Amino acid sequence: MPFSLAYHTDLALRRQEGAVITRAADLTVIRSPNNPTFWWGNFLLMPRPPASGDLERWQTAFEAHFPGATHRAFGVDTAEGDAGAAEAFEAAGFEVHRDTVLTAGRTVPPRSFNREARFQPLANDADWQAALTMRLAVNAADPAPLEEDSYRIFAARKLVAYRAAQEAGLGAMWGAFDLSGQMLCGLGIFDTGQGIARYQNVETHPDARSRGLAGTLVHTAGEWARETLGTRTLVIVADPDYHAQRLYERLGFRPTEIQLGFQKRPAAD
């Protein structure tokens, strides 16, 4: 079991999505056969930050466990964000991710509570298709979007996995919808054991931002998790350089640890 709360919940979610997780020597291998292009569904978890001279060993290990993979991804089982000998990884083209892990016993309603949209778990095929459409729009509006066709395949596979977990009673994907059925904002929230629930993929359609949708949806889904899943601790992860962390703190979340990872995109990206 990972020491890091972030990776503990990550691995629980990956298992729900059908990932195969195995131990090999001093590392953990996370493999998602149903979504092979999901970088953080196919990665190695290091037990500690890398030391000087470790890059080649970890590169070789990744290639052995994921032959043919065009990406490289390593999580680090630490809560402090100490990246060790990260310079060698950065010189080799890796991005170093230090994301903030925030927790709350319960959320508080946002000041800009949205009362115009309809907030609910996804309920039918039309809802799940609306979720895919919204995710594609979010990617297209990103300053560095992923290639459209490959992203569509990845996003569709993720939603299939989320739907299976929801139908198994492990949590739910939520959406904020307008009167036409368009999904304006979405997220997932799933039980990861021991009274802990983890949020996933809080996203707002680029044409629907600044309406209080994300804050209202995070709060609404959090209250649902407490009542329906018996959640005692809510966990959400945010990029510290993005405005979402400030939003989550206004909802009652507080920084708890740092999630550390090294990622190298495929050459085509």
N, C-alpha and C positions, 0 to 999 in steps of 0.2 A: 504494500500500500504506500503510495507517495506521501512524503512528509508535507509537501506543499498542498494547501487547500485548493489552489487553482488546478493543479494537476490531478488531485484526488477527484475533484468534480468533473474535470475533463474526461478522465478515463472512465468514470461511471457513465457519462453520456455516450462516449464512444461504444461502450459495451451495449447500451440500449440500441444503438444504431447498427449493431451487428459486427462490430470490430472484434478481432482476435488479438488478445493481449497476452504476451508471453515474456518470461524472464530468460535472459541469455547472458551468462557470466555476470558482469556488473552493470548491465543495462536492461531496460524494459523496451520491448518492441511492440508498437501499436500499429496494427495493419487493418485496413478497411477494404476488404475484397469487393464490397458492393459499391465503393466509390474510390477507385484507385487514383484519381486525380485530385482528391482532397488532401492537400499538403499536410494539414494538422490532423488528419485521420490516418496518415501513414508517416510515422516519425519515430525517432529513438528518444527515449528519456534517459538523460544522463543522471547518475546518482549524486553528482556534485559538479561545481563549475570546472571547466577544463583547465588543465595546467599547461605550462609551456611545453610545446612539443606534442600535444595531444591531437592536433588537427588531423594529421595523416591517419592516425589510428581510428578516429571517429569517421572520417570519410570512407575508409576501407570497410568499417563495420556497416555503415549505411548501404554501401554498394552491395555488400554480401547479403543483407536482409531484404533489400529492395532492388534487385537487378533490373535494369531497364528504366528505372525511375529517372525523370529529368529534373526533379526538384531535390532539395536537401532540407531537412528540418530536424532540429534537435531541441527538445525541451530540457530544462535543467531543474532538478528537484531541490529548489531552494526557495526560501520565502523572503530573502533580503535583497535579491537582485544583483548580488555579486557575480559578475560575469567572468571572473578569473582571467585567463589569458585570451581575452576576446579579440585582441589586436590581430592575431593570426587569422581568425575567422573573417574579420572585416577585410583584411588584405586579400582574402580569397573570394571576396564578393558576397559575403553573408551580411544580412541585415540583423542587427541586434535589437530584439524587442523587449522592452521593459514595460509591461502593462500593470496598471493599478488594480489590485483585487480589493473590492469594497464589500462590506457586509452590513446587514441590518436585521434586527429582530422583527421589525415591521416597518413599512414605509409610511410617510405622511402625505396627504393629498397635496398636489402642486398648487401654487397660487393661481396659475393660469389653467385651471381645470377645464377641459374641453367638454362641453355638453351638447355639441352638435353632431358628432360622429356616433356610430353604433359600435360598442366595444364588446367583443365576444370571442370565445374559442372558435377556430375554424370548424365548420360543421358539415360541409358537403363538397362535392367535386368543384363547384363554382368557386367556393372560398379558397380551395387549394390552388386552383388555377390563378385566381386573383393574387395570391401570395407570390406565385412564380412571376407573374407580370410585374409586380412591384419590385421584386428583387432584381429583375433585369433592368428596370428603370433606374434603380439606385446604382447599379454597376455602371451603366452608360453615363451617368452624371458624375462619376468619380473622376478626379483629375488624372488618375492613372488607371483607367478601366482594364479589367481582364478581357481577353479575346472573347467576343460575344458568343460564338458557337460553343466553345469549350466551357464557358461559364454557364451557359444554359443547361448543358448536360450535368455539370457539377451541382448547380442549384436544384435541378429537378430531382436528382438522386438524394440530396439532403432532405428535401421536403417529403419524399417517399419514406425515408427513415424516421423523420419526425412524426409522420402520420401513423406509422406502425407503433411507435412508442406511445403516442396519444391514445390509440385504440387499445393498447395494453393497460391503460390507466396510470401511466407513469408521469403524466403531466399534460401540457397542451401548448399548441401554437395559437397565439392570439392575434387578432387583427382589429384595426379601427377602420370602419367602412363608411362610405357616404351613401346617400339614398340610392345611387345607381348600382351599388355593389362593388364599386372600386375600392381596393384596399389602399388606405392612405398611410398606414403605419403597422408594423408587425413586430412580434417577438415570440420566443419560446420560453417556457419555464418548466423545468423537469426535476423530479425528485432524484437525489443522488445518494440517499440513505442517511441514517442518523439524524433525521429531521432537517436536512439541508436541501435546499432547492437552488438550482443554478439557472440564471437567465441566459438566453442565446439570441444572437442576431437582432438586436434592437435597431430597426431601420425605419426611416420615414421617406415616403415618396418625395422626390425633389420638388414637386409642385405643391406640396402640402406642408412645408416646414414653417416653423414659427407660429403654430396654432395651438401649442400645448398638447399635441397628440402623444408624443413619446412619454412625457411625464405622467399623463393621465393613464396611459396603457401600462406603464411599469407599475404604478400604484395599484391599478385595478387587478392586474394579474397577480401581484404580490398578495393582495388580500384574498384572492381566490385560492392561492397556494396554501395560505395559512389555514383557511377554512376547509379546503377539500383534500389537500395532501398531508395536512398536519405539520406543515413547515414551521420550524422554529428559527432557522437562520436562512436568510436570503443572501445569495452570492451573485455579484455582477462584476464583470471585468471591463475596464475602459482604458483607452489610449490616453495617457496623461497630457498629451499635446492637443487633444481634441476637446471640444466644449462639453461633450457628454458627461465627463467626470463631474463637472460642476453641477450639472443637472441632477445627477444621482445623489450628490451630497445634499442638495436642497430637498431631496425626497427622504433624507434620513440615513443614507448610507455613509459609512466611514471607512477610510483606507485601512486595510488590515495587513496586506503583504504585497509583494511585487512578483509578478509572473515573468519569468525569464525564458527566452527562446532565441535560437539562431535559425534563420531562414534564408535559403538561397533559391531564387526563382528560376524556373526553366529559362534557357537562353532566349527563347522566343518572346518571353515577357520582359 
